[in-house]
Amino acid sequence: MAGYLDMEEYRSTSSGIEIEVVHEEPGDPELIGRPGEYPFTRGPYPTMYRGRPWTMRQYAGFGTADQTNRRFQDLLEAGQTGLSVAFDLPTQMGLDSDEPLAAGEAGKVGVAIDTLDDMRRLLSGIPLDQVSTSMTINSTAPILLLLYQLVAEEQGVDPSALRGTIQNDILKEYVARGTYIYPPRPSMRLVTDVFAYAAAEMPQWNTISISGYHIREAGATAAQELAFTIANGLAYVQAAIDAGLDIDVFAPRLSFFWNGHNQFFEEIAKYRAGRRLWARLMRDQVGAKDPRSWAMRFHTQTAGSTLTAQQPLNNVVRTTIQAMAAVLGGTQSLHTNSYDEALGLPTDESALTALRTQQVIAHESGVADTVDPMAGSYFVEYLTDRLEEAAETLLARIEEMGGAVAAIEEGWMQSQIEDSAYAEAKRQAEGTSVVVGLNRFVGQDTAVIPVLEVDPALEDEQRRRLAGWRAGRDEGAVEDALAELEQDGGSSGNLLYPMKAALREGATVGEVSNRLRAVFGVYRPT
């Protein structure tokens, strides 16, 4: 029949793992273990979703803080249980909205945050002692974390009660995404400064979300996503140890961020293999003593790179399958992409559909009724073992090169991802990798999908608000605080304390970043 594959042809996963017609070998019971116990193959907690469901987050942010706040309020009203903030490119790059390089980008792919007042308006009416917040921010992660803390303090919330995560994963920016500012080594200092600051001031906050998501979006296979992300994680751990931090103090607050991709069983196995590999490395190689330091907790987002502008309603099905794999793999929180994201920012309607997808899985499917229901599947245990082995091989190569930072500086990780991305693009062009509606079952696309457009006038509004903020502050106090930050940048002290003082006086995201540029320089890839 036209359009169907030969069912006898060779099959393999994205990582090149051969798929047999029938898998008949059981997994090793010692490697599978029990939920909540080493090696955590079956999950970081004994009862998993029977104890509490995963946190349902919808990544949101566009235009001004007021607009995004309204979207947050709508999502919370609809049953979302955690916030997930998307920032625009100028905010991610440490540029204020009125800088020439920010022209045309303010509020486009996320919310524009320049000042403490912007953060106040973003979080207006949201009880920060009751809501967990994830912020997808890297180069300027310390700044946004401190703005969040300052708003919480204005609300009367003790910092020790704040729960959430900042991505703060700068290494993957050099590998796969590009929103870096400073060179890798001073950037690593800021990461470990956040570890130390949060341990002292915000003990419930997850200080990093070590991200395989963008590595996979750039074209990596599942095995590469595992290996490169875990290699980055080990680099952060070693940097923190070298900075004098106690591993069993900061490691329990580390978290990971995985991509929920298309191959259903490979994705389930990826999460299980990742937990097991991290537990063994943290216990046996790094030497952590606390079992909480061995347990990998993670957020998952469905794969934006798999969404198509053609027949966009097919994306509802793709996202559902990807989300189901994340739940069966034991994620701690989940974002489901909206079906219109290949066309533009999500609309209210598409964002609600994405949230409802999670709610149907949680409350109607029954997959959360028992812990790790795929355990013992011959096929899933086989894939878990093979993915772990493939990731270990890549990790050994990275270790030979001197670790993740060296591998990134040499461009090795980047080239590996580029090769995998090219190979997949070639398979899609040849039709051997099927994308329904794109290269197979094309038909006629008659769906008319409304697209959310950000009003260009909002950029002018944001610039006017920024000018008003500067006009109302004490310029002398701001300059003194920024000068102290710049001076401390040349020392070994924790930079978040002078950074917080400058933000409290009214310094902007761009002004703080510029003082650090003066100390650290700017990274230019070779």
C-alpha positions in Angstrom: 0.0 0.0 0.0 1.3 3.4 -0.9 2.8 5.4 1.9 3.6 2.4 4.2 7.1 1.2 5.1 8.3 -2.4 4.5 7.6 -4.0 7.9 10.7 -6.3 7.5 13.3 -3.6 6.9 16.0 -2.8 9.4 15.0 -0.6 12.3 17.0 1.4 14.7 16.6 4.3 17.2 18.0 7.8 16.9 21.2 6.6 18.6 21.7 3.7 16.1 20.6 1.0 18.6 19.2 -1.9 16.6 15.6 -2.9 17.2 14.9 -6.6 17.0 11.6 -8.0 15.8 11.2 -9.5 19.3 13.2 -8.8 22.4 13.3 -11.7 24.8 16.1 -11.0 27.3 15.0 -9.6 30.7 17.0 -6.8 32.3 19.4 -7.2 35.3 17.3 -6.9 38.5 20.2 -5.3 40.3 20.4 -2.6 37.7 16.6 -2.0 37.7 16.3 -1.8 41.4 13.5 -0.2 43.3 12.0 3.3 43.0 13.6 5.8 45.3 16.7 3.7 45.8 20.1 3.4 44.2 20.6 3.3 41.2 17.3 5.2 40.8 16.5 3.5 37.4 12.8 3.5 38.4 12.6 7.0 39.7 14.0 9.3 42.4 11.1 8.8 44.9 9.5 5.6 46.3 5.9 6.4 45.4 6.4 8.8 42.5 3.0 10.1 41.2 1.1 8.1 43.8 2.6 10.6 46.3 2.1 13.7 44.2 1.7 14.3 40.4 4.4 16.0 38.4 4.4 19.8 38.3 2.5 21.0 35.2 4.3 24.0 33.7 3.5 25.9 30.5 6.4 28.0 29.2 5.1 31.5 28.7 6.4 35.0 28.1 5.9 37.6 25.4 5.6 41.4 25.1 5.6 43.3 28.4 5.5 42.0 32.0 1.8 43.0 32.3 0.9 40.9 29.3 2.8 37.9 30.5 1.3 38.2 34.0 -2.2 38.0 32.5 -1.2 34.7 30.7 0.2 33.4 34.0 -3.0 34.2 35.8 -5.1 32.5 33.1 -2.9 29.3 33.2 -3.0 29.1 37.0 -6.8 29.5 36.9 -6.9 26.7 34.4 -5.1 24.3 36.8 -1.4 24.8 36.0 0.7 24.1 39.1 3.9 26.0 38.3 5.1 28.9 36.3 7.7 28.7 33.6 9.1 32.0 32.3 10.4 32.7 28.8 12.5 35.8 28.5 13.2 37.8 25.3 16.6 37.7 23.6 17.8 41.1 24.9 17.1 39.9 28.5 18.9 36.6 27.8 21.9 38.5 26.4 22.2 41.1 29.1 20.9 44.0 26.9 18.4 46.6 28.0 15.4 47.1 25.7 16.6 50.6 24.6 20.1 49.4 23.5 20.6 49.5 19.7 21.3 45.7 19.5 17.9 45.1 21.1 16.0 46.9 18.4 13.1 44.8 17.0 13.6 42.0 19.6 12.2 43.4 22.8 9.3 41.2 23.9 9.4 39.0 20.8 10.3 35.5 21.9 9.7 36.1 25.6 9.0 38.8 28.2 11.2 41.9 28.4 12.7 42.3 31.9 15.0 45.3 32.3 14.3 46.4 35.9 13.1 45.4 39.4 9.8 47.1 38.4 9.4 44.8 35.4 9.8 41.8 37.7 7.2 43.3 40.1 4.7 43.6 37.4 5.5 40.1 36.0 4.7 38.5 39.3 1.9 40.8 40.5 -0.8 39.0 42.4 1.1 35.7 42.3 1.9 34.3 45.8 5.5 33.3 45.5 5.4 31.2 48.7 2.8 29.0 47.1 3.9 28.7 43.4 7.0 27.1 42.0 8.7 29.1 39.2 11.0 27.9 36.5 13.1 30.6 34.7 14.7 29.7 31.4 17.7 32.0 31.6 21.4 31.4 31.5 24.0 34.2 31.0 21.9 36.5 33.1 20.5 33.8 35.5 22.0 35.4 38.7 20.4 38.7 37.9 16.9 37.3 37.2 17.1 35.1 40.3 18.0 38.2 42.5 15.2 40.2 40.9 12.8 37.4 41.8 14.1 37.2 45.4 13.7 41.0 45.8 10.1 40.9 44.6 9.5 38.0 47.0 10.9 40.0 49.9 8.7 42.9 49.0 5.7 40.5 49.2 6.9 39.5 52.7 8.0 36.0 51.6 11.1 34.6 53.3 13.7 33.5 50.7 13.8 30.1 52.4 10.2 29.5 51.3 10.9 30.1 47.6 10.7 27.1 45.3 11.7 26.9 41.7 14.6 26.5 39.2 16.8 28.7 37.1 18.3 27.1 34.1 21.8 28.6 34.7 23.4 26.1 32.3 25.9 28.1 30.4 27.9 25.3 28.9 25.1 24.1 26.7 24.9 27.7 25.3 28.4 27.3 23.9 27.4 23.8 22.6 24.0 24.3 21.0 22.2 27.6 21.5 24.4 30.7 21.6 23.0 33.1 24.3 26.3 33.4 26.0 28.0 36.7 27.0 31.3 36.0 28.8 34.0 33.3 28.1 33.4 29.8 29.6 35.6 30.0 32.7 34.3 33.3 34.2 30.8 32.1 33.3 31.4 28.9 35.4 32.4 31.2 38.3 28.9 32.8 38.1 27.3 29.3 38.1 29.1 28.3 41.2 28.4 31.6 42.9 24.7 30.9 42.4 25.2 27.4 44.0 26.8 29.0 47.1 24.4 31.9 47.3 21.3 29.7 47.1 22.6 27.2 49.6 22.9 30.0 52.1 19.9 32.2 51.2 17.3 30.1 49.2 17.8 26.5 50.3 14.7 25.1 48.4 15.7 26.6 45.1 17.1 24.4 42.3 20.2 26.2 41.3 20.7 24.8 37.8 18.7 22.9 35.2 21.4 21.0 33.4 19.9 21.0 29.9 19.9 18.3 27.3 16.9 20.0 25.7 18.7 22.5 23.5 21.4 19.9 22.7 18.7 17.6 21.3 17.0 20.5 19.6 20.2 21.3 17.7 20.2 17.7 16.3 21.8 15.4 18.8 20.8 11.8 19.2 19.3 10.5 22.5 22.7 9.0 23.4 24.5 12.3 22.7 21.9 14.2 24.6 22.5 12.0 27.6 26.3 12.0 27.4 26.9 15.7 26.6 24.5 16.9 29.3 25.9 14.6 32.0 29.4 15.7 31.0 28.3 19.3 31.5 26.8 18.3 34.8 30.1 16.7 36.0 31.9 19.9 35.0 29.6 22.0 37.2 30.0 19.6 40.1 33.8 19.8 39.8 33.8 23.6 39.5 31.8 23.8 42.6 34.1 21.4 44.5 37.1 23.4 43.3 35.4 26.6 44.6 35.3 24.9 48.1 31.6 23.9 48.2 30.5 20.7 49.9 29.1 18.4 47.3 26.4 17.0 49.6 25.2 20.6 50.3 24.8 21.7 46.7 24.3 18.5 44.7 20.7 17.7 46.0 19.6 21.0 44.5 20.9 20.1 41.0 18.3 19.3 38.4 18.2 18.3 34.8 16.1 19.3 31.8 15.5 16.7 29.1 13.9 16.8 25.6 10.9 14.7 25.1 11.4 13.5 21.5 9.6 11.3 19.1 10.8 7.7 19.5 8.5 6.6 22.3 10.4 3.7 23.9 13.9 5.2 23.4 12.7 8.3 25.3 11.4 6.3 28.2 14.7 4.3 28.3 16.7 7.6 28.0 15.3 8.9 31.3 15.8 5.7 33.1 19.4 5.3 31.8 20.2 8.9 32.7 19.1 8.4 36.3 21.2 5.2 36.6 24.3 6.7 35.0 24.2 9.9 37.1 23.7 8.0 40.3 26.7 5.8 39.6 29.0 8.7 38.6 28.0 10.8 41.6 28.5 8.0 44.1 31.5 6.1 42.6 33.4 8.7 40.6 32.7 12.0 42.3 32.4 10.6 45.8 29.1 12.1 47.0 27.8 10.4 50.2 24.2 11.6 50.5 21.8 9.5 48.4 20.0 12.7 47.6 23.1 13.8 45.7 22.9 10.6 43.5 19.2 11.0 42.6 18.6 12.8 39.2 15.5 14.9 39.3 14.4 16.5 36.0 12.0 18.6 34.0 10.9 17.6 30.5 9.7 19.7 27.6 8.3 18.1 24.5 10.4 18.6 21.4 9.8 21.9 19.6 12.0 20.8 16.7 9.6 18.0 15.8 6.6 20.4 15.3 5.6 21.2 11.8 4.0 24.2 10.2 2.3 21.8 7.8 -0.8 20.2 9.2 -0.2 21.8 12.6 -3.0 19.9 14.4 -0.8 16.8 14.0 1.4 18.4 16.6 -1.2 17.8 19.3 -0.7 14.0 18.7 3.1 14.4 18.6 3.1 16.3 21.9 0.8 13.8 23.6 3.1 10.9 22.7 6.2 12.8 23.8 4.5 13.8 27.1 3.3 10.3 27.7 6.9 9.0 27.3 8.1 11.6 29.8 5.6 10.5 32.4 6.3 6.9 31.9 10.0 7.8 32.2 9.4 9.5 35.6 9.7 13.2 35.0 9.3 15.6 38.0 7.8 18.4 35.9 6.6 18.8 32.3 5.9 21.4 29.7 3.9 20.4 26.6 4.4 22.5 23.5 1.5 24.2 21.8 0.5 22.9 18.4 1.0 26.3 16.7 4.6 26.9 17.9 6.0 26.2 14.4 4.0 29.2 13.3 4.4 31.7 16.1 4.0 32.2 19.8 1.3 30.1 21.4 -2.2 31.6 21.6 -4.4 31.4 24.7 -6.3 28.6 23.0 -3.3 26.5 22.0 -1.6 27.0 25.4 -4.8 25.7 27.1 -4.9 22.7 24.8 -1.3 21.9 25.7 -2.1 22.1 29.5 -5.2 20.0 29.0 -3.0 17.3 27.4 -1.1 16.9 30.6 -4.3 16.9 32.7 -5.8 14.1 30.6 -2.6 12.1 30.9 -2.6 12.6 34.7 -6.2 12.1 35.5 -7.7 9.9 32.7 -5.0 7.6 31.2 -4.1 5.7 34.4 -0.3 5.7 33.5 0.4 7.5 36.8 -1.3 4.9 39.0 1.8 2.8 39.5 5.5 3.6 39.6 7.6 2.9 36.5 5.0 0.7 34.7 7.5 -0.1 31.9 10.0 -1.8 34.2 10.7 -5.3 33.2 9.7 -4.8 29.6 12.3 -6.8 27.6 12.5 -4.0 25.0 12.6 -1.1 27.5 15.3 -2.7 29.6 17.3 -3.5 26.5 17.1 0.1 25.3 18.0 1.4 28.8 21.1 -0.8 28.9 22.2 0.1 25.3 21.7 3.9 25.8 23.7 3.8 29.0 26.5 2.0 27.2 26.5 4.4 24.3 26.5 7.4 26.7 29.4 5.9 28.7 31.4 5.6 25.5 30.9 9.2 24.6 31.7 10.3 28.2 35.0 8.4 28.1 35.9 10.3 25.0 35.1 13.6 26.6 37.1 12.6 29.7 40.1 11.9 27.5 39.9 15.4 26.1 40.0 16.9 29.6 36.3 17.2 30.4 33.3 19.1 29.0 34.8 22.6 29.0 37.8 21.4 27.0 35.6 19.5 24.6 33.5 22.6 24.0 36.5 24.9 23.6 37.8 22.5 20.9 34.4 22.4 19.2 34.2 18.6 19.5 30.7 18.4 21.0 29.4 21.0 18.4 30.8 19.0 15.5 29.3 15.7 16.8 25.8 17.4 17.0 26.2 18.9 13.6 27.0 15.5 12.0 23.9 14.0 13.7 21.7 16.9 12.6 22.9 16.5 9.0 22.4 12.8 9.0 18.8 13.2 10.2 18.1 16.0 7.7 19.3 13.8 4.9 17.1 10.9 6.1 14.1 13.2 6.1 14.9 14.5 2.6 15.2 11.0 1.3 12.0 10.0 3.0 13.5 7.2 5.1 12.7 9.2 8.3 9.0 9.8 8.1 7.4 13.1 9.1 3.7 12.9 8.6 2.4 15.9 6.7 5.9 17.0 5.6 7.4 14.2 3.6 4.7 11.5 3.8 0.9 11.6 3.8 1.1 15.2 2.7 -2.4 15.8 1.3 -4.0 19.2 1.4 -3.6 21.3 4.5 -6.9 23.2 5.0 -6.5 24.1 8.7 -6.5 27.9 9.3 -4.5 28.5 12.5 -4.6 31.9 14.2 -1.1 33.2 15.0 -0.3 35.4 18.0 1.5 38.5 17.0 3.3 40.8 19.4 2.4 44.5 18.8 5.6 46.3 17.7 4.3 49.3 19.8 5.0 47.3 22.9 8.7 47.8 22.4 8.3 51.6 22.5 6.2 51.2 25.6 8.9 49.1 27.3 11.6 51.8 26.3 9.4 54.6 27.8 8.9 52.6 31.0 12.7 52.0 31.2 13.4 55.7 30.7 11.0 56.5 33.5 12.7 54.0 35.8 16.1 55.6 35.2 14.7 59.1 35.8 13.2 58.1 39.2 16.3 56.5 40.8 19.2 57.8 42.7 21.9 57.8 40.0 24.7 58.3 42.5 23.7 55.3 44.6 23.3 53.2 41.4 26.8 54.1 40.2 28.4 53.4 43.6 26.8 50.0 43.7 27.8 49.2 40.1 31.4 50.3 40.8 31.5 48.0 43.8 30.3 45.1 41.7 32.9 45.8 39.0 35.6 45.9 41.7 34.4 42.7 43.3 34.5 41.0 39.8 38.3 41.0 40.0 38.3 39.3 43.4 37.2 35.8 44.5 34.1 36.9 46.4 30.6 35.8 45.6 29.2 38.3 43.1 25.6 37.8 43.9 25.8 40.0 47.0 27.1 43.1 45.3 24.8 42.3 42.3 21.8 42.3 44.6 22.8 45.6 46.1 23.0 47.2 42.7 19.6 45.8 41.6 18.0 47.0 44.8 19.3 50.5 44.1 17.7 50.4 40.6 20.5 49.1 38.3 19.1 47.5 35.1 19.9 44.0 33.7 22.0 45.6 31.0 23.9 47.8 33.4 24.9 44.9 35.6 25.9 42.8 32.6 28.0 45.6 31.2 30.0 45.9 34.4 30.7 42.2 34.2 31.6 42.5 30.5 34.2 45.1 31.6 35.8 42.5 34.0 35.3 39.2 32.1 35.3 40.2 28.5 33.0 38.9 25.8 33.2 35.4 24.3 33.8 35.1 20.5 33.7 31.6 19.2 36.7 30.5 17.1 
